[in-house]
Amino acid sequence: MADHPWIAISLFEGDRWRVEEWTSAFPSLSLSDTQSPELIAMIGGSAKSKLLRELIATHAVSQLGPHSTVHLWAEPRSYQWDTPRIFLDCELHRERLSMTQQHHAKKLPKRHRDISWAGQYGHAEIAHILYNRVLAPLSSVVCYFASDLGGLRGVAKLLAQLLIFDMPGNRLRPDALPRALIVVDTSS
């Protein structure tokens, strides 16, 4: 199974932020028009990647290495279901792409959107805003990997930051919010 980069955050012209979207990401999943995928966001690093590799039964995740994007992975067991599971492999909070990943990503068709609202926010803050306002509302579950995010204290800090960036006018109904799952141990 090949990796499918979807979105990334980048600086351009020195101090302006933009979102890069690879337009081939969802079409490359080859879903039918009758399927409605369930999106599961997974936020973390190496522990997330290890578990994701086991969930989708591929070594491609380990070959991907650390990245600063959101990648799409389809779960093979659910692929023929009406609601196949698509994992959002989230590492927007990482600030640098490896040279290999930059080279691979440049070859794929993409579009850019300036983030005029970013102002003086840094990379991590923009990532948290995108997690909170874009990915979470699209997801049924958001998994936070404690060992990748500085332990339970790091997850608590991240969730507090998400609340800071939450705007009252943009809130979802409570029944539409994704479930949050904090993964503490992936050893079993």
C-alpha positions in Angstrom: 0.0 0.0 0.0 1.5 3.4 -1.0 1.4 6.4 1.2 -0.9 9.2 0.3 0.2 12.7 1.6 -2.8 15.0 2.0 -1.9 18.3 3.7 1.1 20.1 5.0 1.9 23.6 6.4 4.8 25.6 4.9 6.3 29.1 5.1 6.8 31.0 1.8 8.1 34.4 1.0 9.9 34.3 4.3 7.1 34.9 6.8 3.8 33.9 5.2 2.1 30.6 5.9 0.2 28.4 3.6 -1.5 25.0 3.5 -0.4 22.6 0.8 -3.0 20.1 -0.3 -2.1 17.1 -2.5 -5.1 16.8 -4.8 -4.4 13.1 -5.5 -4.8 12.0 -1.9 -8.4 11.0 -1.7 -8.7 9.8 -5.4 -5.7 7.5 -4.8 -7.8 5.6 -2.2 -10.1 4.5 -5.0 -13.3 4.6 -3.0 -16.6 4.1 -4.7 -19.2 6.8 -4.9 -21.4 4.7 -2.6 -18.9 4.5 0.2 -18.8 7.0 3.1 -15.4 6.6 4.9 -15.0 6.9 8.6 -12.0 9.2 9.3 -9.9 8.4 12.4 -7.2 11.0 13.2 -4.1 9.7 14.9 -1.8 12.4 16.3 1.7 11.5 17.4 5.1 10.2 16.2 6.9 6.9 16.3 4.5 5.1 18.7 1.6 6.2 16.5 3.4 5.0 13.4 4.1 1.6 15.0 0.5 1.0 15.9 -0.7 2.3 12.5 1.6 -0.1 10.8 0.0 -3.0 12.7 -3.6 -1.7 12.1 -3.1 -1.5 8.3 -0.7 -4.4 8.0 2.0 -2.6 6.0 5.6 -1.7 6.4 5.1 1.4 4.2 4.3 3.5 7.4 7.8 2.6 8.8 9.4 3.5 5.5 7.7 6.8 5.5 9.6 7.9 8.6 8.9 11.2 10.5 7.0 13.6 8.4 5.3 17.0 8.9 2.1 16.2 6.9 -1.2 14.4 7.2 -1.1 11.1 5.3 -4.1 9.0 4.4 -4.1 5.2 5.0 -7.0 2.9 4.2 -7.6 0.0 6.5 -7.6 -3.1 4.2 -10.0 -5.1 6.3 -12.7 -2.5 6.0 -12.0 -1.5 2.4 -15.1 -3.2 0.9 -17.4 -2.0 3.6 -20.0 0.8 3.0 -18.0 2.8 5.7 -14.3 1.9 5.2 -11.9 3.2 7.8 -9.4 5.9 6.7 -6.6 6.8 9.1 -5.4 10.3 9.1 -1.7 10.0 10.0 -1.2 13.4 11.6 2.3 14.9 12.1 1.6 18.5 11.2 3.1 19.5 14.5 6.5 18.3 13.3 8.3 21.2 11.6 10.5 19.6 9.0 10.1 17.2 6.2 13.0 14.9 5.4 14.7 15.6 2.1 13.4 12.3 0.8 9.8 13.2 1.7 10.2 16.7 0.2 11.4 15.2 -3.1 8.6 12.7 -3.2 5.9 15.2 -2.2 7.1 17.7 -4.9 6.3 15.2 -7.7 2.6 14.9 -6.8 -0.1 17.4 -7.9 -1.1 19.9 -5.3 -2.6 23.2 -4.6 -1.7 25.9 -2.2 -3.9 28.1 0.0 -2.5 31.1 1.8 -3.3 31.2 5.5 -4.1 34.9 5.9 -5.5 34.3 9.4 -2.2 32.9 10.7 -0.8 36.2 11.7 2.1 35.7 14.1 1.2 32.1 15.0 4.0 29.6 14.8 4.1 26.3 13.1 2.8 24.3 16.1 -0.1 26.7 16.8 -1.2 26.5 13.2 -1.0 22.7 13.3 -3.2 22.7 16.5 -5.7 25.1 14.9 -6.0 22.8 11.8 -6.3 19.7 14.0 -9.1 21.4 16.0 -11.0 23.2 13.3 -10.5 21.0 10.2 -9.5 17.4 11.1 -11.4 16.9 14.4 -14.8 17.9 12.9 -14.2 15.5 10.0 -13.2 12.6 12.3 -15.2 10.2 14.3 -12.3 9.5 16.7 -9.1 11.5 17.4 -6.3 9.4 19.0 -3.5 11.2 20.9 -0.4 9.1 21.5 0.9 10.1 25.0 4.5 8.7 24.5 4.9 10.8 21.4 3.4 14.0 22.9 5.4 14.2 26.1 3.3 11.8 28.3 -0.1 12.5 29.8 1.1 16.0 30.8 2.0 16.7 27.2 -1.4 15.5 26.0 -3.1 17.6 28.6 -1.1 20.6 27.4 -2.1 19.9 23.8 -5.8 19.6 24.7 -5.6 22.9 26.6 -4.0 24.6 23.6 -6.8 23.2 21.4 -9.3 24.8 23.8 -7.5 28.1 23.6 -7.8 28.1 19.8 -11.5 27.0 19.9 -13.8 29.8 18.9 -17.3 29.8 20.4 -18.9 30.5 17.0 -17.2 27.5 15.5 -18.3 24.9 18.0 -19.9 21.7 16.9 -23.0 20.3 18.6 -21.8 17.9 21.4 -23.3 14.9 19.6 -21.2 15.8 16.5 -17.9 16.0 18.3 -15.3 13.2 17.7 -14.5 10.9 20.5 -11.0 11.5 22.0 -8.8 8.5 22.7 -5.6 8.9 24.6 -3.3 6.0 23.9 -0.9 5.5 26.8 0.7 2.2 25.9 1.1 0.4 22.6 3.3 -2.5 23.8 0.7 -5.3 23.7 
